[in-house]
Amino acid sequence: MTTNSILFPEKFWHCAVKFVNQQEYSIVNDLTFQELEQKIINPWKLGKTFTISGRLIRSSDAVESIKISHTEYNRLFYVESHNQRMAEQGIGDYVTNRSLLPVDKGTDYTYDLLFSGVQEANLEPDIKLIEQLCKRLPQAARVLAIRSRVGKSGYTISDEYDVQDLLHALLRGYLKYSVQEDTLPKVAGAKSSRVDISIEELGVLIEIKYVSKPEDQKRLFEEYSQDLVLYAQWSPLKSLIYLIYNSADLRDAEAFEKLSSTQEINGKRFNVNIVLA
């Protein structure tokens, strides 16, 4: 298994891995593309054991996040630039791991190198499973809302964050992929951009909307149009799942179902599935 190295610079390549239930990153810097391919890309795609900073990676299940990036200069350049800037500004330095500097400042090639070759036919069953979990989320919530055991408080859903936490837990229980709940600054290049849940290996974004009153119908329609344009700029996107929770309180929930379709925005083609829960 080889990658067309003509498409990628020869050096400098960096990789950072965060393991499940670990706070620190394992990082390797200044690889040539040939080294990157042999030590990381090929083993990852083949499901073979490899190492990052001496840490064994036997399975992608143990990885919470992985990032491969490329920079124009080597690690030392970014470390010295950072140190000089901190000295000139005379401010506190909160960077504890300088090996992350080129990883964060470089161009992100994670999807292109690790996930773009995955066959969509293999992804379809997992995407269908995600959609089914979204549809059945209210049933799971009802089980947790009233707990018969003494001293056990119920899990109450009162906003989008409650929905997000429950869905995240279910997805992590069923899927072997990395399920993220964080900002996506690469979307539209905006620091404030965020999606509720992203699964990069599958190219899936999940946007959660919570309905509190019938008048939310207009707001949700307006946000839907804005979200499509924003998330279409996420390069791995194949499927956007739009989960509308407590949809029975809308004036016309079925109107949203008609929005499920294949969309193409600025040359990006992806599926949109509206899930009423």
N, C-alpha and C positions, 0 to 999 in steps of 0.2 A: 504494500500500500504506500503510494507516494503522492505528494502534493506537487502541483506545477510550480516549481520554485522560481520560474521566470517571472511570475506575477508578483513576487514578494521580494523586498530588499534582502541583501545578504546578511546584514547586521544593523542595528543592535536590537536583540529580542529579549523580552522579559516575561516572566510568568509568576503569578501569585495565586496560591491556593489557600482557602480557608476550610478547615475540616469541621464537620458537624460537632457541635458542643465545644468548640475551641474558639478563643478570642483572637489569638495571634495568627498571622499569615506565615506560610512557608513560601519563600521567594527565591528565585534564581534570576540573575541579571546577565546581560551582555552575551547572550548566546548567538552563534551564527544561525542562519535559518536551517542549515543542515543538522546542526546539533538539536535545535528545537524540534525538528521533524522526527529525528531518531529517538530522542529522549522523552518527548512528551506527546506530540501529535499522533504518531503511529500507535504507541501503546494505548493511548486513550481510546482511539477509534476501534482498536482490536480487543479492548477489555483486558489488556495485560497489565501486570504490576510494573510500576515505575516509581522513581523517587524525585522528590522536590526538597532540596536542602536537607537531605538525609532522611526525610520522612517517606515511608512506603505508602503508596497509593495502590491498593489492591482492587478497589472497585469505586466506580463513580458514586455509589451509595454513601460512601464516607465523606464525600466532598459537598460542602454547603455552597461554595462558589469557587469559580476558577476564572482567571483573566489572563489573556495573552496580549501584550502590546508591543509596539515597535517605536523606537525613538531615533532621532537623527544622530544623537551623540550617546556616549557610554554613560554608565551610572555615575562615575566620578564627576562628570561635567555638571550633572543636576544636583549632586550633593554640594559641590563647591559653590554653585550659583545660589543654592538655598542658604548656605552658611553665610555667604557674603551679604545677601539681602537681609537676613536677620540681624547681622552686625550693624549694617547701615541704618536700619530702622530702630534698632535698640529696643526691640520688643521680645517678649518671651517666645521661646521655641517649643512648640507642642508636638513636633514631629519626633516620635520615638524610634521609628524604624525607617531609616533613610533609604533602604533598599526598595521601599514602596514608591519613592519619588518618581523614578522613570516609568514605573508601571502606571501610575495615575496620570502622568503628563503625556504619555505616549498615545499613539493611535490604537484603538481597540480592534483587534483582529480575532477575538475569541470565537464569534459565531462563524466567520469565514473559514477558520482553520479546524474547528472541532465539530461543528454541528451542521454546516451547510450541505454536507454530503449524505446526510441521513435520508433514507427514502421515505417519502410522504406516506406511502402505503403502510409502512410500519408504525407511523405516528397516529394514524386515524383511530385505532381502537382506544388509545390513551386519551385522545381529544374527546371522543364520545363518552368515555368514562367521566371526564371532568364535567361535561355538560349534564350528565345524569346526576352527579353529586350536587351540582348547583340546583337542579330541579327538586331534589329530595331534601334540600337543606331545611325547610320548615319542619319536616317530620323529625329530623334529628334534633332540632331546637325544642320541639314539644317534649321530647323524652327528657331533656335536661332541665326544662323549665320547672317541673314539679318533681322533686325527689322525695321518695317515701322514707328514706332512712333518716333517723333522728340526727339533728345537728348538721345536715348537709343542705346548704343553701342552693337555690335554683339558679340556672344561668338565664339571665334576662337579656333579650335583644331589644334595644331601644334606639339604636342608630347604626350607621354604616360600619362603624368600627367593631361593634359586636358581631355583625354578620361576617365581616372580614376575618376576625379571629377564629370563629367557628369553622368557616370554610377552609382557612389555612390549615387548621388542625386535621381536618378530614383529608385534604389533598396530600399532606405529608404522610398520612397513614397508608394511602393507596399508591402513591407514585414514587418511583425511584429517582425522579429528577429533582433538581434544585428548585424549590419554590420560594420566590422572593417577595417580601413585603417592604419595599423601600422606594425612594425616589429614583427616577430614571433620567439623570441629567443629559444622557445622549439623545433623548427624545426632544427634537426641536432645539436642542442646545440650550434649553432653559433649565436653570437650577430648580425652579419651583415645580417643574413638571413631575407628575407622579402618576402611577397607576396602582390600583389596589393590590393586585397580585400578578406577577409575571413568571412564566416558565419558559426560559430562553431556549432550552433544548427542543421544545415542541413548537416554538414560535407563537405561544399563547399569551394573550393579555386578558385579564378579567377585570372589568370595571363594575363596581358594585354601587347601586343606587338604592337608597332606603326611602320608602314612601311613608310620609307621616299624615298627609291629608289629600283630599281629591284635587286640590289646586296645584299639587306638585306636577300634574300632567304637563302643563305648559313649560315649566322649568326643565323637566327631563327631556322634552323634545329639543329645547334650545341647547342643552348640554350635550346631547347626543351628536348633533352636527359639529360642534366644536371638538368633541373628543375624537371623532373620526379623522379630522384633519391633523390633529396632534399626534395620535398614535400611528398613523400611516407612515410617519417618519422614523419609526423604530424598525431597523433593517431586518431583524429576524421574523417580523410579524407574518403569520399565516392565518391566525384565527383570533378574532376579538369576540369574547363572550361578554355580553352586556346583561348582567344579572340585576333584575329589578325586584327587590325584596318587599314583601307586604303589598304586592301589586293589586290585591283585591280592593284596596282603598282608592285606587285611581278611578276617575270617571269613566274611562274607556281603555282598559288595560289591553284589550285585543288589538287596538290600533298600533301598539308597539310591535306586535308579532309580525306585522306586515313589513317591518324594517329588516327582518332577517334576510340577508342576501349576500351576493358577492359584490364587493366594492372595488373600485380602482381609483386611486387618488394620487395624482402626480406620478403616474407610472407604477405605483405600488398596488398590487392586486392581493386581496385577502378576503376571508369569509367573516361575516358578522352574524352572530347567533344571539337573538334576544331570548332570554330565559325569564319567564314570569314565575316568581316564587312567593 
